[in-house]
Amino acid sequence: MQRWLKLGLVLGALNWVLGADAPVVKYSPTERLKRERLAAAHSSVVTLSQIRVALPQSKLGWGDFRCNFHAHADDSTHTGGTRPEMLVDALRVDVKAIFLSDHFRPPRDFMDSWRFVTNGVLFVPGSEARGFLVHPMTSVFGQMELPAAELVSAVTADDGLAFLSHIEERPEHSMAGLTGMEIYNRHYDAKRDLPGLLHLALRLTDLREVAELEELIRLYPDEMLAAQVRYADTYLDKWDLETKTRRLVGVGANDCHHNQVMIVKVVDENTVLVGTIVDRDEQMRSVSADFRPSIRRLTKDRKPGELAVRLDFDPYLRALRCVCTHVFAPELTESALRRAVKAGRVYVSHDWMADPTGFVFEVNGGFMGDELKWKSGQTLHAQLPIPGLIRVLCGGREVARALGTEIVHLAAEAGAYRVEAWLEIGGEWRPWIYSNPIYLR
């Protein structure tokens, strides 16, 4: 009875927020870091977990494997995490596979990395290089300096995968020959939140603010990391444009390094450096007590070079839950996952909000990722394990929406159809799931 009461409250909130002329409240990343907003978001997450319905997995008998793309460990001076650390945290959040994205560092070959299943986690070697995420079947070390088109061709041979990365830096880049592209990147959210980063840096120079941040990280760790997460218009606009004429698989990019460990280092009694654990002193921001008198409380009784503050915002445990790429495959093997990704049997989700397992998107005679001939009477169907706002888009244009756990839509025209699911979290609508398209040509 209690679960049904909570379900009724959620559905009531859905209808109120999305009723005629009802406003949709949106908060900035800085506003989301306020205690009351974090508490409200956490309360929503708890409620949603209690009304979640266990749905059967794909009717085709495939497993829904939680995976992560664009993950860094042991690969550069600006990466703070290690592969053993990543493995431990992946196990804790039920991640089944990690597609590594080592920075290209000759003479090391990025394919000389972990490539095995250990305690249920499959590691697939790869690299972030020249604006791509590349996961070849065998070494392409000797071909890394080839023209981009030739490199992509070498990478995608057999079951190799290549994705365009950091779309905000190359929105006009050709997609020819690529497997797909990132449709969300966690780092992009941080890059476009300069006011929030400055606000956070100032809070780190006040002992009372530091104490509150420590408590908020303890109480609301996922909500803190996800405060910057926004709808990736730039990425999705390019994806919708490109999929009008070609198949392109969309994956989520964690871009996790475990390097957002914020520190304040003492210079002298009147000066500190603010940065992260991977910054050199000259890369950190110097802050003086003339600007922030509260600094003197931080430096009191501390020696030059000593850390006055150390706050860990992005351990792999949180980063791997912030955004996931779910892959429908018959088994947890590298070959099965590679083939499933190439086929577009993939959806991206922010799993910190709710477990999306049970989500499906299909059409009579086909499944997410399929390319079929369009004909009259084709019906698209999507279902969720939790009620939310479901949007059906064709070529980036919304053609249907519904509140609840499923939507059925008659495809009135040819096009690339995809689904988004949004959840009401802490008084605002936030994107939760992005499906790959069903192509009706």
C-alpha angles and dihedrals in degrees: 000000000000091000091052091049091054090046089054091051091051093049090047090053090048093055093045095050095044099036122117111308091350111152121239108221117217126185129203118241089255092052090049089059092063114109095242093050093048091049091049092050092048091049090054092050091051092049093049091051089055095053097042113126120216105236126191115258122250116325086231091066096249123144121239103230120195107224139170129219128195099030124160129202133154090354113107146007091261094054114092100182135078133218094245088053090048091050093052093050094043089057091051093056097038096248108166102191138017122200101207120217105196116185109249107257114170132239086033114082110220090215088067090082140096111316108164146080114262121178090341099313119114117205120203115192120229145134144239100225137151093354096309139099104225128191108173123180093236137011118303093177093127092050101050093103095050120114110285095254092052092047091051090049091052092048096048096050111127107343096343118136131213126180133183109243135201095018092188088069096049111021093155096049116132116253094202112139095001124128091221146293144263110272093186132023123186093208091058090061091054092047092056094047101073093141090054093048091051090048090052093048090054091050089054090063095061121073094213092050090047091053090052092048090052090053094046092051089051094048101035109020098153094042091052094053092043095050090098095049112119139163107285099225094166092054097041094046091056092045092051091047095048097044090060087079108018143027112259125172115223118214133178120244119215091181085194121171102156086238101121091095101133118214139183113205124196117238097169137323091289103035139057136176118230121202143093135296092262096052123101115227092257090055094054126089116253114221123189131207087235086070099031112025089185087075091081089067089054095050098042112124091357127122126230110275093025119128113243094179135023119174122173111211103164117037110162088253089070100029093056090054096044093075129001137182111221116205126198107215137150093239143003100260130120093243093049093049093047092052092046092050091049088051091054095243087147141111131184122223143172097234095184087075097052141329104267096195108135094043113134134174117192146149128212102282096009149058138216109303095026122127113214137170109262116241136162116280100031109147124203118210131188129176135190133199089224129040114257144132111298120197125191113204131189115194089344093306118116110239100169142007136184141178118231137038102314146025132200118197131179108225103232096183143019117271148103106296122197136168133226125193121200129191131205104242121178095337100316138080114252128182114253111166134026115187125204114247133271104219116219105182 
